[in-house]
């Protein structure tokens, strides 16, 4: 069966990767490139996301191997299962000055976005495949929309591939790299569980997931954690650290009464976002987000639990804080993630060349079938922020975690 013949609309496609790494990133890049080359489309890989593009003035020439690389067959051969990101990543945020849709036409606020189009013009780019998280999707949407409000820009099709190990993307069930990251974290949890069993101590493990608890739940389920706590489990607007520590202390007490003197409690870093402002770390990244890994919610919770447990029971139990974070982002990808990432990469090409689409995110449904979700379904029209996907309380996935974690009342 022959593949659908592409429409002769693009000659040169660019790929960039923005935000943190994720397992199977190179599978997306390889698959998108291979699909393009198969049909005579040249491919450029911009290095380090928007870092060089947002400051491009048009007065200089972009330098090969410094600002971009040619993605040819040799460049992408054999990288599908490799770790890291071939074209590197960065957190440059060219849309940081855009606070409302009207800002897209404001020369003082859209300058960095316009610079990107100057770079597109310099290299005669016809389409962009953007790979990244929710902030990168927001930038992709700006690049798509600005072409309708600023005249004279080179027409460039914009297609986005969702990337986050947090799996909090609206419009797709599972993001590539999520299960690989969860499996890597789960191996650490299993190791800590064995240590806990041997030493009679408890581990409070903090995992990535600044806005949702998917990674914490999945890692805990795979790793057979004693309890999993995500931001969705904190019902109040403000975190009561004493209350949460007391809950863990009661869990430990119940296990001790049953002859179990060990356990691992997993907590999502996003729980720290509900700490009072006077406690929360104020380190801010380029997208305006608090850097939650530096807050150390796991350490706070382990110290507070040890204190409360000693007061409650008169027993001294060792609670050890452990962070599992950056190492999960470049774990070796699983076969499932390689297949999914490859389909998303091919899907990006097919959206542009076969479907003549722009302003869409590539997604997958049953049995890896492709679907294309328009940006306006993923972005809140009032705020311009991308929509997030949370673990819904009482959903089947939420209940799965409740069935498998330790129940002190059972």
matplotlib code that plots the C-alpha trace (Angstrom):
import matplotlib.pyplot as plt

x = [0.0, 1.5, 1.8, -0.4, 1.4, 2.2, 1.0, 3.9, 3.6, 6.8, 10.4, 12.2, 11.0, 12.6, 12.5, 13.2, 13.0, 12.2, 12.1, 13.5, 14.5, 12.2, 12.9, 12.3, 12.9, 15.2, 12.6, 10.4, 13.2, 14.3, 10.8, 9.9, 13.1, 12.9, 9.4, 10.5, 13.5, 11.5, 9.5, 12.3, 11.8, 15.0, 15.1, 17.0, 17.3, 17.5, 19.9, 18.9, 15.3, 14.6, 17.8, 19.4, 16.3, 14.7, 17.6, 18.2, 18.3, 18.5, 21.8, 23.9, 23.8, 22.8, 25.8, 25.6, 26.7, 26.5, 22.8, 21.4, 22.4, 21.3, 19.1, 20.0, 19.9, 23.3, 22.4, 19.3, 20.4, 20.4, 19.2, 15.6, 16.5, 19.2, 19.1, 19.2, 18.2, 20.2, 19.4, 19.8, 17.2, 16.9, 14.2, 14.3, 10.8, 10.3, 6.7, 7.4, 6.2, 2.9, 0.2, -2.9, -3.7, -3.4, 0.3, 1.0, 0.7, 2.7, 6.3, 7.7, 6.3, 6.4, 10.0, 11.4, 8.6, 9.4, 13.1, 12.1, 10.4, 13.5, 15.5, 12.8, 13.2, 17.0, 16.9, 13.8, 11.8, 8.3, 7.2, 8.1, 7.7, 7.8, 8.5, 8.0, 5.8, 2.8, 4.9, 6.3, 2.8, 1.9, 4.9, 3.8, 0.4, 1.8, 3.9, 0.8, -1.5, 1.0, 1.0, -2.6, -2.0, 1.4, 1.8, 5.0, 5.9, 7.0, 4.1, 5.2, 3.1, 3.3, 2.7, 3.4, 4.4, 3.5, 6.4, 6.4, 7.2, 4.6, 1.8, -0.3, -1.1, -4.7, -5.5, -3.5, -3.8, -0.1, 2.9, 6.0, 8.7, 6.2, 6.3, 10.0, 10.5, 8.0, 9.8, 13.2, 11.8, 10.0, 13.4, 14.7, 11.6, 12.0, 15.6, 14.6, 11.9, 14.4, 16.7, 13.7, 12.8, 16.4, 17.0, 13.6, 13.5, 11.0, 11.7, 9.8, 10.4, 9.8, 9.1, 8.7, 5.2, 4.8, 1.1, -0.2, 0.6, 0.7, 4.4, 4.1, 1.2, 2.6, 6.1, 4.5, 2.2, 5.0, 7.5, 4.9, 5.1, 3.3, 1.5, 1.3, 0.4, -0.1, -1.2, -4.7, -4.9, -4.5, -8.1, -7.4, -6.0, -3.1, -1.1, -1.3, 2.1, 1.3, -1.9, -0.2, 2.7, 0.2, -1.6, 1.7, 2.6, -0.8, 0.0, 3.4, 1.8, -0.8, 2.0, 4.0, 1.0, 0.8, 4.4, 5.6, 8.5, 9.3, 7.8, 8.2, 5.9, 5.9, 5.0, 4.8, 6.9, 3.8, 2.5, 5.1, 3.1, 0.5, 2.9, 2.5, 4.4, 6.7, 7.9, 7.9, 11.2, 11.1, 13.5, 11.7, 12.4, 12.2, 8.5, 7.6, 7.2, 8.6, 11.4, 9.8, 12.7, 14.6, 11.8, 12.4, 8.9, 10.2, 12.7, 10.2, 7.7, 10.2, 11.5, 7.9, 6.7, 9.7, 8.9, 5.1, 5.5, 7.9, 5.4, 2.4, 3.9, 7.0, 8.9, 11.8, 11.5, 14.0, 12.4, 14.8, 14.1, 15.0, 14.5, 14.1, 14.1, 16.4, 17.7, 14.3, 14.2, 16.9, 16.3, 16.6, 13.2, 11.0, 9.7, 6.3, 7.6, 9.8, 6.8, 4.6, 7.2, 7.9, 4.2, 4.1, 7.1, 5.7, 2.3, 3.9, 5.1, 1.8, -0.1, 1.9, 2.5, -0.5, -3.2, -2.1, -2.6, -1.1, -1.9, -2.4, -0.9, -0.2, -2.0, -2.8, -5.8, -6.5, -3.8, -1.6, -4.0, -3.2, -5.4, -4.7, -6.0, -6.3, -4.5, -7.7, -8.9, -5.8, -5.4, -7.7, -9.0, -9.3, -5.9, -3.8, -2.6, -2.5, -5.0, -3.7, -4.8, -5.2, -5.9, -9.6, -10.5, -12.5, -11.4, -10.4, -6.7, -7.0, -8.8, -6.2, -3.6, -6.0, -6.5, -2.7, -1.3, -1.3, -4.7, -4.4, -8.1, -8.1]
y = [0.0, 3.3, 6.2, 9.2, 11.6, 14.9, 18.2, 20.2, 23.1, 23.1, 22.7, 23.5, 22.5, 23.4, 21.5, 22.9, 21.5, 23.9, 23.2, 20.3, 16.9, 13.9, 10.2, 9.5, 13.1, 11.9, 9.5, 12.5, 14.3, 11.3, 10.3, 13.8, 14.2, 10.8, 11.5, 14.8, 13.5, 10.7, 13.3, 15.7, 18.2, 19.7, 19.8, 22.2, 21.6, 24.9, 24.4, 25.2, 26.0, 29.7, 30.9, 32.1, 32.8, 35.3, 37.7, 37.4, 40.9, 40.0, 41.9, 38.7, 35.3, 32.3, 30.0, 26.3, 24.1, 27.1, 28.2, 25.2, 21.9, 20.2, 17.2, 14.7, 10.9, 10.6, 13.0, 11.0, 7.5, 5.3, 8.0, 6.7, 5.0, 7.3, 9.5, 13.3, 15.7, 15.8, 19.5, 20.4, 22.3, 25.6, 27.6, 30.9, 32.4, 34.8, 35.4, 36.6, 40.2, 39.1, 39.5, 39.9, 39.1, 42.8, 42.7, 40.5, 43.7, 45.9, 46.4, 46.9, 43.5, 41.3, 42.0, 38.6, 36.8, 39.0, 38.1, 34.5, 35.2, 37.1, 33.9, 31.9, 34.3, 34.1, 30.3, 30.2, 28.1, 27.1, 25.1, 24.7, 21.6, 22.9, 20.2, 21.2, 21.7, 23.9, 27.2, 26.1, 25.4, 29.0, 30.3, 28.1, 29.7, 33.2, 32.4, 31.0, 34.0, 36.8, 35.9, 37.1, 40.4, 41.6, 42.0, 41.2, 38.1, 35.0, 32.5, 29.6, 26.6, 25.9, 22.4, 21.4, 18.1, 17.9, 17.1, 16.7, 13.9, 15.4, 14.2, 17.2, 18.1, 18.7, 17.1, 13.9, 10.9, 10.1, 12.2, 10.6, 9.9, 9.7, 6.0, 5.8, 8.5, 6.7, 3.4, 5.0, 6.6, 3.4, 1.5, 4.1, 3.7, -0.1, 0.3, 2.7, 0.3, -2.5, -0.1, 0.9, -2.7, -3.5, -0.4, 0.2, 3.8, 5.6, 7.6, 10.6, 10.8, 14.0, 13.6, 16.0, 17.3, 21.0, 21.2, 17.6, 14.3, 11.9, 11.1, 10.6, 8.3, 6.2, 5.9, 5.0, 2.4, 0.8, 1.0, -0.3, 2.8, 2.9, 6.1, 8.7, 12.4, 14.8, 18.4, 17.2, 15.5, 18.9, 20.2, 23.4, 26.5, 26.5, 23.4, 22.6, 20.9, 19.8, 18.1, 16.3, 15.2, 14.0, 11.9, 10.2, 9.7, 7.9, 5.7, 4.8, 4.0, 1.7, -0.1, -0.5, -2.0, -4.5, -5.4, -3.4, -1.0, 0.4, 2.3, 4.9, 7.9, 9.6, 13.3, 15.5, 18.7, 20.7, 20.2, 22.9, 25.4, 25.5, 26.5, 29.9, 32.6, 33.3, 29.6, 29.1, 29.7, 32.7, 31.4, 32.1, 30.6, 32.3, 31.5, 33.0, 29.7, 29.1, 26.6, 24.0, 21.6, 24.1, 24.4, 20.9, 19.9, 16.3, 17.6, 19.8, 17.0, 14.4, 16.8, 17.8, 14.2, 13.0, 15.9, 15.2, 11.4, 11.7, 14.0, 11.8, 8.4, 9.0, 6.9, 8.1, 7.0, 8.0, 9.8, 10.4, 12.9, 11.9, 13.7, 11.9, 14.5, 15.5, 12.0, 10.8, 13.3, 11.6, 8.0, 5.4, 5.4, 2.4, 0.7, 2.1, 5.7, 5.2, 4.1, 6.9, 9.5, 8.2, 8.4, 12.0, 13.0, 11.4, 13.0, 16.5, 16.0, 14.6, 17.4, 19.9, 18.1, 15.8, 17.6, 21.2, 22.1, 24.8, 25.9, 22.3, 20.0, 16.4, 13.9, 10.2, 8.1, 4.3, 2.1, 5.1, 6.7, 10.3, 13.3, 17.0, 19.3, 23.0, 25.4, 27.2, 24.0, 23.9, 27.5, 29.6, 32.4, 34.8, 34.3, 32.9, 30.2, 26.6, 24.2, 21.6, 18.0, 17.0, 13.6, 13.8, 12.7, 9.5, 8.8, 5.2, 6.2, 8.0, 5.0, 2.6, 4.4, 4.2, 0.4, -0.3, 2.0, 0.9, 1.3, 1.7, 0.9, -2.4]
z = [0.0, -1.0, 1.4, 0.8, -1.6, 0.1, -1.3, -2.8, -0.4, 1.7, 0.8, 4.1, 7.6, 10.9, 14.2, 17.6, 21.2, 24.1, 27.8, 29.7, 28.1, 28.0, 27.1, 23.4, 22.3, 19.6, 18.3, 17.5, 15.8, 13.9, 12.7, 11.6, 9.8, 8.1, 6.9, 5.5, 3.7, 2.2, 0.3, -0.6, 2.2, 3.7, 7.5, 9.8, 13.5, 15.5, 18.4, 22.0, 21.4, 20.9, 22.5, 19.3, 17.3, 19.7, 19.5, 15.7, 14.3, 10.6, 10.3, 10.7, 9.1, 11.2, 11.5, 10.8, 13.7, 16.0, 15.6, 13.7, 12.1, 8.9, 9.9, 7.2, 7.2, 8.8, 11.6, 12.6, 11.8, 14.9, 17.4, 17.8, 21.1, 22.3, 25.4, 25.6, 22.9, 19.6, 19.0, 22.7, 24.8, 26.5, 28.3, 26.3, 26.3, 23.3, 24.3, 27.8, 27.1, 25.6, 28.3, 26.0, 22.4, 21.4, 22.5, 19.4, 17.3, 19.7, 18.3, 21.9, 23.0, 20.0, 19.1, 20.0, 18.1, 15.0, 15.3, 15.0, 11.7, 10.5, 11.2, 9.2, 6.3, 6.5, 6.1, 3.9, 6.4, 5.3, 8.5, 12.1, 14.3, 17.9, 20.5, 24.2, 27.2, 28.0, 27.8, 24.5, 23.2, 24.2, 22.2, 19.2, 19.4, 19.4, 16.3, 14.6, 15.6, 14.9, 11.2, 11.1, 12.8, 11.6, 7.8, 5.8, 7.8, 5.9, 6.0, 8.2, 9.2, 12.9, 14.3, 17.9, 19.5, 23.2, 25.5, 29.3, 31.7, 33.9, 31.5, 32.4, 28.7, 27.7, 24.4, 24.7, 27.1, 27.6, 26.6, 25.2, 27.8, 30.7, 31.2, 30.7, 33.4, 35.7, 35.3, 36.0, 39.1, 40.2, 40.1, 42.6, 44.7, 44.8, 45.9, 48.6, 49.7, 50.1, 52.1, 54.2, 54.9, 55.9, 58.1, 59.5, 58.3, 56.1, 52.9, 51.8, 48.0, 46.1, 42.4, 39.5, 38.7, 39.4, 38.5, 38.5, 40.1, 37.2, 37.5, 41.3, 40.9, 38.1, 39.7, 43.0, 41.5, 39.5, 42.4, 45.0, 47.2, 50.5, 49.8, 47.0, 47.5, 44.6, 44.4, 43.4, 46.9, 48.7, 48.8, 50.6, 48.9, 51.4, 52.5, 56.1, 56.6, 60.1, 59.0, 56.2, 58.4, 61.0, 58.4, 57.4, 61.1, 61.6, 58.6, 60.0, 63.4, 61.8, 59.9, 63.0, 64.8, 61.9, 62.2, 59.2, 60.1, 56.7, 53.8, 51.0, 50.7, 47.3, 47.1, 44.0, 44.0, 43.0, 46.6, 47.5, 45.3, 48.1, 50.8, 52.4, 50.5, 53.4, 53.2, 49.5, 47.7, 45.4, 42.7, 39.3, 35.9, 32.5, 32.2, 35.6, 37.4, 40.9, 40.8, 43.0, 43.1, 45.1, 47.7, 49.0, 50.0, 50.6, 53.2, 54.8, 55.1, 56.4, 59.1, 60.1, 60.1, 62.3, 64.8, 64.9, 65.1, 68.1, 69.9, 69.0, 69.8, 71.8, 69.2, 67.2, 63.6, 61.0, 58.0, 55.1, 52.3, 48.8, 45.5, 42.2, 39.5, 36.7, 36.2, 35.0, 32.1, 30.0, 31.0, 28.3, 26.5, 26.6, 23.5, 24.0, 24.3, 21.2, 19.1, 20.4, 19.9, 16.4, 15.5, 16.9, 14.8, 11.6, 12.5, 12.6, 9.1, 7.9, 9.5, 7.5, 4.2, 3.8, 5.7, 5.0, 8.6, 10.8, 14.4, 15.6, 18.2, 17.1, 19.4, 19.3, 20.0, 20.1, 18.6, 17.9, 15.4, 14.7, 15.5, 15.3, 18.0, 17.1, 19.4, 20.3, 22.0, 24.1, 25.1, 27.3, 25.1, 28.0, 29.7, 26.8, 29.1, 28.0, 29.6, 32.0, 32.6, 36.2, 37.9, 38.7, 42.2, 42.1, 38.5, 37.7, 37.7, 41.1, 42.5, 41.2, 43.4, 46.4, 45.8, 45.6, 48.3, 52.0, 53.7, 57.5, 57.9, 55.9]

ax = plt.figure().add_subplot(projection="3d")
ax.plot(x, y, z, "-o")
ax.set_aspect("equal")
plt.show()
